[in-house]
Amino acid sequence: MAKRFVVKEMVKYQNPYPYIAGLLLRTSGKIGNVHLKQRERATGKSGYNFKKLLKLWINGFTAFSIKPLRVGSALGFISSVCGVLLGIISLIRKLIIPTIQVGYTSQMAVTLFLGGLILGVLGIIGEYTGRIYMCINNQPQYVIESIVKDGEDLL
């Protein structure tokens, strides 16, 4: 059961691909669980198959969050740091053992570093794109539940 102000905020969402859980979470953080006994379906069967459930999950994952973009950025920077560390290890090994061949390891270090750098920069661009998307999505920074003046509720 949702309060009236939560429902009013959810109905204001005009964009395609509404996602009920996302709309609830962007309106209120005060959400609790009520444990119910699941009863068997009286007639018919669910209209949701695996493909539809996956589509719903992707919609919820991408429509109300820029976390996937941040994961990409983090992976890029982690990969870049690994490339730098591998390059340092390769250089130290070459200095300690001058006869060692360093072609493969140094190539992997450069590839990791540049690939990670590219992915990190794409993540930064994605962060900007995600912020633009959130502005277009009309996601409120806050939701006013009620305005109280002199003990009187104005909403």
Phi and psi in radians as a Rosetta constraint file:
Dihedral C 1 N 2 CA 2 C 2 CIRCULARHARMONIC -1.918 0.35
Dihedral N 2 CA 2 C 2 N 3 CIRCULARHARMONIC 2.595 0.35
Dihedral C 2 N 3 CA 3 C 3 CIRCULARHARMONIC -1.269 0.35
Dihedral N 3 CA 3 C 3 N 4 CIRCULARHARMONIC 2.787 0.35
Dihedral C 3 N 4 CA 4 C 4 CIRCULARHARMONIC -1.042 0.35
Dihedral N 4 CA 4 C 4 N 5 CIRCULARHARMONIC -0.721 0.35
Dihedral C 4 N 5 CA 5 C 5 CIRCULARHARMONIC -1.158 0.35
Dihedral N 5 CA 5 C 5 N 6 CIRCULARHARMONIC -0.550 0.35
Dihedral C 5 N 6 CA 6 C 6 CIRCULARHARMONIC -1.179 0.35
Dihedral N 6 CA 6 C 6 N 7 CIRCULARHARMONIC -0.772 0.35
Dihedral C 6 N 7 CA 7 C 7 CIRCULARHARMONIC -1.121 0.35
Dihedral N 7 CA 7 C 7 N 8 CIRCULARHARMONIC -0.728 0.35
Dihedral C 7 N 8 CA 8 C 8 CIRCULARHARMONIC -1.066 0.35
Dihedral N 8 CA 8 C 8 N 9 CIRCULARHARMONIC -0.722 0.35
Dihedral C 8 N 9 CA 9 C 9 CIRCULARHARMONIC -1.175 0.35
Dihedral N 9 CA 9 C 9 N 10 CIRCULARHARMONIC -0.663 0.35
Dihedral C 9 N 10 CA 10 C 10 CIRCULARHARMONIC -1.171 0.35
Dihedral N 10 CA 10 C 10 N 11 CIRCULARHARMONIC -0.649 0.35
Dihedral C 10 N 11 CA 11 C 11 CIRCULARHARMONIC -1.225 0.35
Dihedral N 11 CA 11 C 11 N 12 CIRCULARHARMONIC -0.414 0.35
Dihedral C 11 N 12 CA 12 C 12 CIRCULARHARMONIC -1.179 0.35
Dihedral N 12 CA 12 C 12 N 13 CIRCULARHARMONIC -0.316 0.35
Dihedral C 12 N 13 CA 13 C 13 CIRCULARHARMONIC -1.190 0.35
Dihedral N 13 CA 13 C 13 N 14 CIRCULARHARMONIC 2.034 0.35
Dihedral C 13 N 14 CA 14 C 14 CIRCULARHARMONIC -1.880 0.35
Dihedral N 14 CA 14 C 14 N 15 CIRCULARHARMONIC -0.128 0.35
Dihedral C 14 N 15 CA 15 C 15 CIRCULARHARMONIC -1.343 0.35
Dihedral N 15 CA 15 C 15 N 16 CIRCULARHARMONIC 2.797 0.35
Dihedral C 15 N 16 CA 16 C 16 CIRCULARHARMONIC -1.225 0.35
Dihedral N 16 CA 16 C 16 N 17 CIRCULARHARMONIC 2.923 0.35
Dihedral C 16 N 17 CA 17 C 17 CIRCULARHARMONIC 1.079 0.35
Dihedral N 17 CA 17 C 17 N 18 CIRCULARHARMONIC 0.987 0.35
Dihedral C 17 N 18 CA 18 C 18 CIRCULARHARMONIC -1.198 0.35
Dihedral N 18 CA 18 C 18 N 19 CIRCULARHARMONIC 2.563 0.35
Dihedral C 18 N 19 CA 19 C 19 CIRCULARHARMONIC -2.327 0.35
Dihedral N 19 CA 19 C 19 N 20 CIRCULARHARMONIC 1.945 0.35
Dihedral C 19 N 20 CA 20 C 20 CIRCULARHARMONIC -0.995 0.35
Dihedral N 20 CA 20 C 20 N 21 CIRCULARHARMONIC -0.831 0.35
Dihedral C 20 N 21 CA 21 C 21 CIRCULARHARMONIC -1.083 0.35
Dihedral N 21 CA 21 C 21 N 22 CIRCULARHARMONIC -0.705 0.35
Dihedral C 21 N 22 CA 22 C 22 CIRCULARHARMONIC -1.145 0.35
Dihedral N 22 CA 22 C 22 N 23 CIRCULARHARMONIC -0.709 0.35
Dihedral C 22 N 23 CA 23 C 23 CIRCULARHARMONIC -1.144 0.35
Dihedral N 23 CA 23 C 23 N 24 CIRCULARHARMONIC -0.669 0.35
Dihedral C 23 N 24 CA 24 C 24 CIRCULARHARMONIC -1.112 0.35
Dihedral N 24 CA 24 C 24 N 25 CIRCULARHARMONIC -0.809 0.35
Dihedral C 24 N 25 CA 25 C 25 CIRCULARHARMONIC -1.221 0.35
Dihedral N 25 CA 25 C 25 N 26 CIRCULARHARMONIC -0.498 0.35
Dihedral C 25 N 26 CA 26 C 26 CIRCULARHARMONIC -1.369 0.35
Dihedral N 26 CA 26 C 26 N 27 CIRCULARHARMONIC -0.305 0.35
Dihedral C 26 N 27 CA 27 C 27 CIRCULARHARMONIC -1.600 0.35
Dihedral N 27 CA 27 C 27 N 28 CIRCULARHARMONIC -0.706 0.35
Dihedral C 27 N 28 CA 28 C 28 CIRCULARHARMONIC -2.573 0.35
Dihedral N 28 CA 28 C 28 N 29 CIRCULARHARMONIC 2.505 0.35
Dihedral C 28 N 29 CA 29 C 29 CIRCULARHARMONIC -1.711 0.35
Dihedral N 29 CA 29 C 29 N 30 CIRCULARHARMONIC -0.090 0.35
Dihedral C 29 N 30 CA 30 C 30 CIRCULARHARMONIC -1.590 0.35
Dihedral N 30 CA 30 C 30 N 31 CIRCULARHARMONIC 1.331 0.35
Dihedral C 30 N 31 CA 31 C 31 CIRCULARHARMONIC -2.115 0.35
Dihedral N 31 CA 31 C 31 N 32 CIRCULARHARMONIC 2.341 0.35
Dihedral C 31 N 32 CA 32 C 32 CIRCULARHARMONIC -2.215 0.35
Dihedral N 32 CA 32 C 32 N 33 CIRCULARHARMONIC 2.945 0.35
Dihedral C 32 N 33 CA 33 C 33 CIRCULARHARMONIC -1.859 0.35
Dihedral N 33 CA 33 C 33 N 34 CIRCULARHARMONIC 2.477 0.35
Dihedral C 33 N 34 CA 34 C 34 CIRCULARHARMONIC -2.076 0.35
Dihedral N 34 CA 34 C 34 N 35 CIRCULARHARMONIC 2.096 0.35
Dihedral C 34 N 35 CA 35 C 35 CIRCULARHARMONIC -1.419 0.35
Dihedral N 35 CA 35 C 35 N 36 CIRCULARHARMONIC 2.161 0.35
Dihedral C 35 N 36 CA 36 C 36 CIRCULARHARMONIC -2.137 0.35
Dihedral N 36 CA 36 C 36 N 37 CIRCULARHARMONIC 2.669 0.35
Dihedral C 36 N 37 CA 37 C 37 CIRCULARHARMONIC -1.414 0.35
Dihedral N 37 CA 37 C 37 N 38 CIRCULARHARMONIC 2.172 0.35
Dihedral C 37 N 38 CA 38 C 38 CIRCULARHARMONIC -1.350 0.35
Dihedral N 38 CA 38 C 38 N 39 CIRCULARHARMONIC 2.136 0.35
Dihedral C 38 N 39 CA 39 C 39 CIRCULARHARMONIC -1.691 0.35
Dihedral N 39 CA 39 C 39 N 40 CIRCULARHARMONIC 2.735 0.35
Dihedral C 39 N 40 CA 40 C 40 CIRCULARHARMONIC -1.207 0.35
Dihedral N 40 CA 40 C 40 N 41 CIRCULARHARMONIC 2.596 0.35
Dihedral C 40 N 41 CA 41 C 41 CIRCULARHARMONIC -1.184 0.35
Dihedral N 41 CA 41 C 41 N 42 CIRCULARHARMONIC 2.317 0.35
Dihedral C 41 N 42 CA 42 C 42 CIRCULARHARMONIC -1.223 0.35
Dihedral N 42 CA 42 C 42 N 43 CIRCULARHARMONIC -0.830 0.35
Dihedral C 42 N 43 CA 43 C 43 CIRCULARHARMONIC -2.472 0.35
Dihedral N 43 CA 43 C 43 N 44 CIRCULARHARMONIC 2.730 0.35
Dihedral C 43 N 44 CA 44 C 44 CIRCULARHARMONIC 1.267 0.35
Dihedral N 44 CA 44 C 44 N 45 CIRCULARHARMONIC -2.925 0.35
Dihedral C 44 N 45 CA 45 C 45 CIRCULARHARMONIC -2.482 0.35
Dihedral N 45 CA 45 C 45 N 46 CIRCULARHARMONIC 2.906 0.35
Dihedral C 45 N 46 CA 46 C 46 CIRCULARHARMONIC -1.114 0.35
Dihedral N 46 CA 46 C 46 N 47 CIRCULARHARMONIC 2.527 0.35
Dihedral C 46 N 47 CA 47 C 47 CIRCULARHARMONIC -1.493 0.35
Dihedral N 47 CA 47 C 47 N 48 CIRCULARHARMONIC -0.070 0.35
Dihedral C 47 N 48 CA 48 C 48 CIRCULARHARMONIC -1.636 0.35
Dihedral N 48 CA 48 C 48 N 49 CIRCULARHARMONIC 2.061 0.35
Dihedral C 48 N 49 CA 49 C 49 CIRCULARHARMONIC -1.770 0.35
Dihedral N 49 CA 49 C 49 N 50 CIRCULARHARMONIC -3.083 0.35
Dihedral C 49 N 50 CA 50 C 50 CIRCULARHARMONIC -1.055 0.35
Dihedral N 50 CA 50 C 50 N 51 CIRCULARHARMONIC -0.726 0.35
Dihedral C 50 N 51 CA 51 C 51 CIRCULARHARMONIC -1.091 0.35
Dihedral N 51 CA 51 C 51 N 52 CIRCULARHARMONIC -0.770 0.35
Dihedral C 51 N 52 CA 52 C 52 CIRCULARHARMONIC -1.170 0.35
Dihedral N 52 CA 52 C 52 N 53 CIRCULARHARMONIC -0.691 0.35
Dihedral C 52 N 53 CA 53 C 53 CIRCULARHARMONIC -1.134 0.35
Dihedral N 53 CA 53 C 53 N 54 CIRCULARHARMONIC -0.700 0.35
Dihedral C 53 N 54 CA 54 C 54 CIRCULARHARMONIC -1.117 0.35
Dihedral N 54 CA 54 C 54 N 55 CIRCULARHARMONIC -0.737 0.35
Dihedral C 54 N 55 CA 55 C 55 CIRCULARHARMONIC -1.084 0.35
Dihedral N 55 CA 55 C 55 N 56 CIRCULARHARMONIC -0.725 0.35
Dihedral C 55 N 56 CA 56 C 56 CIRCULARHARMONIC -1.106 0.35
Dihedral N 56 CA 56 C 56 N 57 CIRCULARHARMONIC -0.740 0.35
Dihedral C 56 N 57 CA 57 C 57 CIRCULARHARMONIC -1.116 0.35
Dihedral N 57 CA 57 C 57 N 58 CIRCULARHARMONIC -0.779 0.35
Dihedral C 57 N 58 CA 58 C 58 CIRCULARHARMONIC -1.100 0.35
Dihedral N 58 CA 58 C 58 N 59 CIRCULARHARMONIC -0.688 0.35
Dihedral C 58 N 59 CA 59 C 59 CIRCULARHARMONIC -1.063 0.35
Dihedral N 59 CA 59 C 59 N 60 CIRCULARHARMONIC -0.818 0.35
Dihedral C 59 N 60 CA 60 C 60 CIRCULARHARMONIC -1.177 0.35
Dihedral N 60 CA 60 C 60 N 61 CIRCULARHARMONIC -0.587 0.35
Dihedral C 60 N 61 CA 61 C 61 CIRCULARHARMONIC -1.271 0.35
Dihedral N 61 CA 61 C 61 N 62 CIRCULARHARMONIC -0.588 0.35
Dihedral C 61 N 62 CA 62 C 62 CIRCULARHARMONIC -1.775 0.35
Dihedral N 62 CA 62 C 62 N 63 CIRCULARHARMONIC -0.441 0.35
Dihedral C 62 N 63 CA 63 C 63 CIRCULARHARMONIC -1.361 0.35
Dihedral N 63 CA 63 C 63 N 64 CIRCULARHARMONIC -0.471 0.35
Dihedral C 63 N 64 CA 64 C 64 CIRCULARHARMONIC -2.164 0.35
Dihedral N 64 CA 64 C 64 N 65 CIRCULARHARMONIC 0.295 0.35
Dihedral C 64 N 65 CA 65 C 65 CIRCULARHARMONIC -2.655 0.35
Dihedral N 65 CA 65 C 65 N 66 CIRCULARHARMONIC 2.567 0.35
Dihedral C 65 N 66 CA 66 C 66 CIRCULARHARMONIC -1.920 0.35
Dihedral N 66 CA 66 C 66 N 67 CIRCULARHARMONIC 0.283 0.35
Dihedral C 66 N 67 CA 67 C 67 CIRCULARHARMONIC -1.069 0.35
Dihedral N 67 CA 67 C 67 N 68 CIRCULARHARMONIC -0.668 0.35
Dihedral C 67 N 68 CA 68 C 68 CIRCULARHARMONIC -1.031 0.35
Dihedral N 68 CA 68 C 68 N 69 CIRCULARHARMONIC -0.626 0.35
Dihedral C 68 N 69 CA 69 C 69 CIRCULARHARMONIC -1.148 0.35
Dihedral N 69 CA 69 C 69 N 70 CIRCULARHARMONIC -0.685 0.35
Dihedral C 69 N 70 CA 70 C 70 CIRCULARHARMONIC -1.210 0.35
Dihedral N 70 CA 70 C 70 N 71 CIRCULARHARMONIC -0.592 0.35
Dihedral C 70 N 71 CA 71 C 71 CIRCULARHARMONIC -1.112 0.35
Dihedral N 71 CA 71 C 71 N 72 CIRCULARHARMONIC -0.736 0.35
Dihedral C 71 N 72 CA 72 C 72 CIRCULARHARMONIC -1.062 0.35
Dihedral N 72 CA 72 C 72 N 73 CIRCULARHARMONIC -0.731 0.35
Dihedral C 72 N 73 CA 73 C 73 CIRCULARHARMONIC -1.093 0.35
Dihedral N 73 CA 73 C 73 N 74 CIRCULARHARMONIC -0.813 0.35
Dihedral C 73 N 74 CA 74 C 74 CIRCULARHARMONIC -1.087 0.35
Dihedral N 74 CA 74 C 74 N 75 CIRCULARHARMONIC -0.764 0.35
Dihedral C 74 N 75 CA 75 C 75 CIRCULARHARMONIC -1.090 0.35
Dihedral N 75 CA 75 C 75 N 76 CIRCULARHARMONIC -0.667 0.35
Dihedral C 75 N 76 CA 76 C 76 CIRCULARHARMONIC -1.117 0.35
Dihedral N 76 CA 76 C 76 N 77 CIRCULARHARMONIC -0.814 0.35
Dihedral C 76 N 77 CA 77 C 77 CIRCULARHARMONIC -1.214 0.35
Dihedral N 77 CA 77 C 77 N 78 CIRCULARHARMONIC -0.623 0.35
Dihedral C 77 N 78 CA 78 C 78 CIRCULARHARMONIC -1.114 0.35
Dihedral N 78 CA 78 C 78 N 79 CIRCULARHARMONIC -0.764 0.35
Dihedral C 78 N 79 CA 79 C 79 CIRCULARHARMONIC -1.081 0.35
Dihedral N 79 CA 79 C 79 N 80 CIRCULARHARMONIC -0.695 0.35
Dihedral C 79 N 80 CA 80 C 80 CIRCULARHARMONIC -1.141 0.35
Dihedral N 80 CA 80 C 80 N 81 CIRCULARHARMONIC -0.731 0.35
Dihedral C 80 N 81 CA 81 C 81 CIRCULARHARMONIC -1.120 0.35
Dihedral N 81 CA 81 C 81 N 82 CIRCULARHARMONIC -0.700 0.35
Dihedral C 81 N 82 CA 82 C 82 CIRCULARHARMONIC -1.083 0.35
Dihedral N 82 CA 82 C 82 N 83 CIRCULARHARMONIC -0.674 0.35
Dihedral C 82 N 83 CA 83 C 83 CIRCULARHARMONIC -1.104 0.35
Dihedral N 83 CA 83 C 83 N 84 CIRCULARHARMONIC -0.728 0.35
Dihedral C 83 N 84 CA 84 C 84 CIRCULARHARMONIC -1.118 0.35
Dihedral N 84 CA 84 C 84 N 85 CIRCULARHARMONIC -0.788 0.35
Dihedral C 84 N 85 CA 85 C 85 CIRCULARHARMONIC -1.101 0.35
Dihedral N 85 CA 85 C 85 N 86 CIRCULARHARMONIC -0.726 0.35
Dihedral C 85 N 86 CA 86 C 86 CIRCULARHARMONIC -1.122 0.35
Dihedral N 86 CA 86 C 86 N 87 CIRCULARHARMONIC -0.648 0.35
Dihedral C 86 N 87 CA 87 C 87 CIRCULARHARMONIC -1.129 0.35
Dihedral N 87 CA 87 C 87 N 88 CIRCULARHARMONIC -0.730 0.35
Dihedral C 87 N 88 CA 88 C 88 CIRCULARHARMONIC -1.129 0.35
Dihedral N 88 CA 88 C 88 N 89 CIRCULARHARMONIC -0.762 0.35
Dihedral C 88 N 89 CA 89 C 89 CIRCULARHARMONIC -1.080 0.35
Dihedral N 89 CA 89 C 89 N 90 CIRCULARHARMONIC -0.737 0.35
Dihedral C 89 N 90 CA 90 C 90 CIRCULARHARMONIC -1.094 0.35
Dihedral N 90 CA 90 C 90 N 91 CIRCULARHARMONIC -0.726 0.35
Dihedral C 90 N 91 CA 91 C 91 CIRCULARHARMONIC -1.157 0.35
Dihedral N 91 CA 91 C 91 N 92 CIRCULARHARMONIC -0.768 0.35
Dihedral C 91 N 92 CA 92 C 92 CIRCULARHARMONIC -1.108 0.35
Dihedral N 92 CA 92 C 92 N 93 CIRCULARHARMONIC -0.741 0.35
Dihedral C 92 N 93 CA 93 C 93 CIRCULARHARMONIC -1.079 0.35
Dihedral N 93 CA 93 C 93 N 94 CIRCULARHARMONIC -0.673 0.35
Dihedral C 93 N 94 CA 94 C 94 CIRCULARHARMONIC -1.192 0.35
Dihedral N 94 CA 94 C 94 N 95 CIRCULARHARMONIC -0.622 0.35
Dihedral C 94 N 95 CA 95 C 95 CIRCULARHARMONIC -1.237 0.35
Dihedral N 95 CA 95 C 95 N 96 CIRCULARHARMONIC -0.626 0.35
Dihedral C 95 N 96 CA 96 C 96 CIRCULARHARMONIC -1.351 0.35
Dihedral N 96 CA 96 C 96 N 97 CIRCULARHARMONIC -0.762 0.35
Dihedral C 96 N 97 CA 97 C 97 CIRCULARHARMONIC -2.059 0.35
Dihedral N 97 CA 97 C 97 N 98 CIRCULARHARMONIC 1.589 0.35
Dihedral C 97 N 98 CA 98 C 98 CIRCULARHARMONIC -1.110 0.35
Dihedral N 98 CA 98 C 98 N 99 CIRCULARHARMONIC -0.389 0.35
Dihedral C 98 N 99 CA 99 C 99 CIRCULARHARMONIC -1.484 0.35
Dihedral N 99 CA 99 C 99 N 100 CIRCULARHARMONIC -0.114 0.35
Dihedral C 99 N 100 CA 100 C 100 CIRCULARHARMONIC -1.239 0.35
Dihedral N 100 CA 100 C 100 N 101 CIRCULARHARMONIC 2.463 0.35
Dihedral C 100 N 101 CA 101 C 101 CIRCULARHARMONIC -1.528 0.35
Dihedral N 101 CA 101 C 101 N 102 CIRCULARHARMONIC 2.310 0.35
Dihedral C 101 N 102 CA 102 C 102 CIRCULARHARMONIC -1.999 0.35
Dihedral N 102 CA 102 C 102 N 103 CIRCULARHARMONIC 0.241 0.35
Dihedral C 102 N 103 CA 103 C 103 CIRCULARHARMONIC -1.041 0.35
Dihedral N 103 CA 103 C 103 N 104 CIRCULARHARMONIC -0.943 0.35
Dihedral C 103 N 104 CA 104 C 104 CIRCULARHARMONIC -1.169 0.35
Dihedral N 104 CA 104 C 104 N 105 CIRCULARHARMONIC -0.861 0.35
Dihedral C 104 N 105 CA 105 C 105 CIRCULARHARMONIC -1.105 0.35
Dihedral N 105 CA 105 C 105 N 106 CIRCULARHARMONIC -0.781 0.35
Dihedral C 105 N 106 CA 106 C 106 CIRCULARHARMONIC -1.180 0.35
Dihedral N 106 CA 106 C 106 N 107 CIRCULARHARMONIC -0.608 0.35
Dihedral C 106 N 107 CA 107 C 107 CIRCULARHARMONIC -1.136 0.35
Dihedral N 107 CA 107 C 107 N 108 CIRCULARHARMONIC -0.730 0.35
Dihedral C 107 N 108 CA 108 C 108 CIRCULARHARMONIC -1.137 0.35
Dihedral N 108 CA 108 C 108 N 109 CIRCULARHARMONIC -0.664 0.35
Dihedral C 108 N 109 CA 109 C 109 CIRCULARHARMONIC -1.097 0.35
Dihedral N 109 CA 109 C 109 N 110 CIRCULARHARMONIC -0.792 0.35
Dihedral C 109 N 110 CA 110 C 110 CIRCULARHARMONIC -1.136 0.35
Dihedral N 110 CA 110 C 110 N 111 CIRCULARHARMONIC -0.747 0.35
Dihedral C 110 N 111 CA 111 C 111 CIRCULARHARMONIC -1.103 0.35
Dihedral N 111 CA 111 C 111 N 112 CIRCULARHARMONIC -0.786 0.35
Dihedral C 111 N 112 CA 112 C 112 CIRCULARHARMONIC -1.076 0.35
Dihedral N 112 CA 112 C 112 N 113 CIRCULARHARMONIC -0.778 0.35
Dihedral C 112 N 113 CA 113 C 113 CIRCULARHARMONIC -1.110 0.35
Dihedral N 113 CA 113 C 113 N 114 CIRCULARHARMONIC -0.878 0.35
Dihedral C 113 N 114 CA 114 C 114 CIRCULARHARMONIC -1.206 0.35
Dihedral N 114 CA 114 C 114 N 115 CIRCULARHARMONIC -0.694 0.35
Dihedral C 114 N 115 CA 115 C 115 CIRCULARHARMONIC -1.088 0.35
Dihedral N 115 CA 115 C 115 N 116 CIRCULARHARMONIC -0.747 0.35
Dihedral C 115 N 116 CA 116 C 116 CIRCULARHARMONIC -1.144 0.35
Dihedral N 116 CA 116 C 116 N 117 CIRCULARHARMONIC -0.688 0.35
Dihedral C 116 N 117 CA 117 C 117 CIRCULARHARMONIC -1.108 0.35
Dihedral N 117 CA 117 C 117 N 118 CIRCULARHARMONIC -0.763 0.35
Dihedral C 117 N 118 CA 118 C 118 CIRCULARHARMONIC -1.095 0.35
Dihedral N 118 CA 118 C 118 N 119 CIRCULARHARMONIC -0.799 0.35
Dihedral C 118 N 119 CA 119 C 119 CIRCULARHARMONIC -1.120 0.35
Dihedral N 119 CA 119 C 119 N 120 CIRCULARHARMONIC -0.663 0.35
Dihedral C 119 N 120 CA 120 C 120 CIRCULARHARMONIC -1.116 0.35
Dihedral N 120 CA 120 C 120 N 121 CIRCULARHARMONIC -0.768 0.35
Dihedral C 120 N 121 CA 121 C 121 CIRCULARHARMONIC -1.157 0.35
Dihedral N 121 CA 121 C 121 N 122 CIRCULARHARMONIC -0.690 0.35
Dihedral C 121 N 122 CA 122 C 122 CIRCULARHARMONIC -1.079 0.35
Dihedral N 122 CA 122 C 122 N 123 CIRCULARHARMONIC -0.614 0.35
Dihedral C 122 N 123 CA 123 C 123 CIRCULARHARMONIC -1.142 0.35
Dihedral N 123 CA 123 C 123 N 124 CIRCULARHARMONIC -0.672 0.35
Dihedral C 123 N 124 CA 124 C 124 CIRCULARHARMONIC -1.142 0.35
Dihedral N 124 CA 124 C 124 N 125 CIRCULARHARMONIC -0.768 0.35
Dihedral C 124 N 125 CA 125 C 125 CIRCULARHARMONIC -1.077 0.35
Dihedral N 125 CA 125 C 125 N 126 CIRCULARHARMONIC -0.706 0.35
Dihedral C 125 N 126 CA 126 C 126 CIRCULARHARMONIC -1.093 0.35
Dihedral N 126 CA 126 C 126 N 127 CIRCULARHARMONIC -0.607 0.35
Dihedral C 126 N 127 CA 127 C 127 CIRCULARHARMONIC -1.098 0.35
Dihedral N 127 CA 127 C 127 N 128 CIRCULARHARMONIC -0.770 0.35
Dihedral C 127 N 128 CA 128 C 128 CIRCULARHARMONIC -1.094 0.35
Dihedral N 128 CA 128 C 128 N 129 CIRCULARHARMONIC -0.775 0.35
Dihedral C 128 N 129 CA 129 C 129 CIRCULARHARMONIC -1.095 0.35
Dihedral N 129 CA 129 C 129 N 130 CIRCULARHARMONIC -0.696 0.35
Dihedral C 129 N 130 CA 130 C 130 CIRCULARHARMONIC -1.121 0.35
Dihedral N 130 CA 130 C 130 N 131 CIRCULARHARMONIC -0.676 0.35
Dihedral C 130 N 131 CA 131 C 131 CIRCULARHARMONIC -1.174 0.35
Dihedral N 131 CA 131 C 131 N 132 CIRCULARHARMONIC -0.676 0.35
Dihedral C 131 N 132 CA 132 C 132 CIRCULARHARMONIC -1.100 0.35
Dihedral N 132 CA 132 C 132 N 133 CIRCULARHARMONIC -0.744 0.35
Dihedral C 132 N 133 CA 133 C 133 CIRCULARHARMONIC -1.071 0.35
Dihedral N 133 CA 133 C 133 N 134 CIRCULARHARMONIC -0.744 0.35
Dihedral C 133 N 134 CA 134 C 134 CIRCULARHARMONIC -1.124 0.35
Dihedral N 134 CA 134 C 134 N 135 CIRCULARHARMONIC -0.597 0.35
Dihedral C 134 N 135 CA 135 C 135 CIRCULARHARMONIC -1.190 0.35
Dihedral N 135 CA 135 C 135 N 136 CIRCULARHARMONIC -0.763 0.35
Dihedral C 135 N 136 CA 136 C 136 CIRCULARHARMONIC -1.149 0.35
Dihedral N 136 CA 136 C 136 N 137 CIRCULARHARMONIC -0.596 0.35
Dihedral C 136 N 137 CA 137 C 137 CIRCULARHARMONIC -1.234 0.35
Dihedral N 137 CA 137 C 137 N 138 CIRCULARHARMONIC -0.112 0.35
Dihedral C 137 N 138 CA 138 C 138 CIRCULARHARMONIC 1.012 0.35
Dihedral N 138 CA 138 C 138 N 139 CIRCULARHARMONIC 0.687 0.35
Dihedral C 138 N 139 CA 139 C 139 CIRCULARHARMONIC -1.321 0.35
Dihedral N 139 CA 139 C 139 N 140 CIRCULARHARMONIC 2.092 0.35
Dihedral C 139 N 140 CA 140 C 140 CIRCULARHARMONIC -1.227 0.35
Dihedral N 140 CA 140 C 140 N 141 CIRCULARHARMONIC 2.539 0.35
Dihedral C 140 N 141 CA 141 C 141 CIRCULARHARMONIC -1.249 0.35
Dihedral N 141 CA 141 C 141 N 142 CIRCULARHARMONIC -0.523 0.35
Dihedral C 141 N 142 CA 142 C 142 CIRCULARHARMONIC -2.712 0.35
Dihedral N 142 CA 142 C 142 N 143 CIRCULARHARMONIC 2.802 0.35
Dihedral C 142 N 143 CA 143 C 143 CIRCULARHARMONIC -2.128 0.35
Dihedral N 143 CA 143 C 143 N 144 CIRCULARHARMONIC 2.235 0.35
Dihedral C 143 N 144 CA 144 C 144 CIRCULARHARMONIC -1.571 0.35
Dihedral N 144 CA 144 C 144 N 145 CIRCULARHARMONIC 2.018 0.35
Dihedral C 144 N 145 CA 145 C 145 CIRCULARHARMONIC -1.375 0.35
Dihedral N 145 CA 145 C 145 N 146 CIRCULARHARMONIC -0.781 0.35
Dihedral C 145 N 146 CA 146 C 146 CIRCULARHARMONIC -2.754 0.35
Dihedral N 146 CA 146 C 146 N 147 CIRCULARHARMONIC 2.699 0.35
Dihedral C 146 N 147 CA 147 C 147 CIRCULARHARMONIC -2.033 0.35
Dihedral N 147 CA 147 C 147 N 148 CIRCULARHARMONIC 2.165 0.35
Dihedral C 147 N 148 CA 148 C 148 CIRCULARHARMONIC -2.026 0.35
Dihedral N 148 CA 148 C 148 N 149 CIRCULARHARMONIC 2.218 0.35
Dihedral C 148 N 149 CA 149 C 149 CIRCULARHARMONIC -2.311 0.35
Dihedral N 149 CA 149 C 149 N 150 CIRCULARHARMONIC 2.123 0.35
Dihedral C 149 N 150 CA 150 C 150 CIRCULARHARMONIC 0.959 0.35
Dihedral N 150 CA 150 C 150 N 151 CIRCULARHARMONIC 0.699 0.35
Dihedral C 150 N 151 CA 151 C 151 CIRCULARHARMONIC 1.338 0.35
Dihedral N 151 CA 151 C 151 N 152 CIRCULARHARMONIC 0.077 0.35
Dihedral C 151 N 152 CA 152 C 152 CIRCULARHARMONIC -1.920 0.35
Dihedral N 152 CA 152 C 152 N 153 CIRCULARHARMONIC 2.248 0.35
Dihedral C 152 N 153 CA 153 C 153 CIRCULARHARMONIC -1.390 0.35
Dihedral N 153 CA 153 C 153 N 154 CIRCULARHARMONIC 2.103 0.35
Dihedral C 153 N 154 CA 154 C 154 CIRCULARHARMONIC -1.571 0.35
Dihedral N 154 CA 154 C 154 N 155 CIRCULARHARMONIC -0.250 0.35
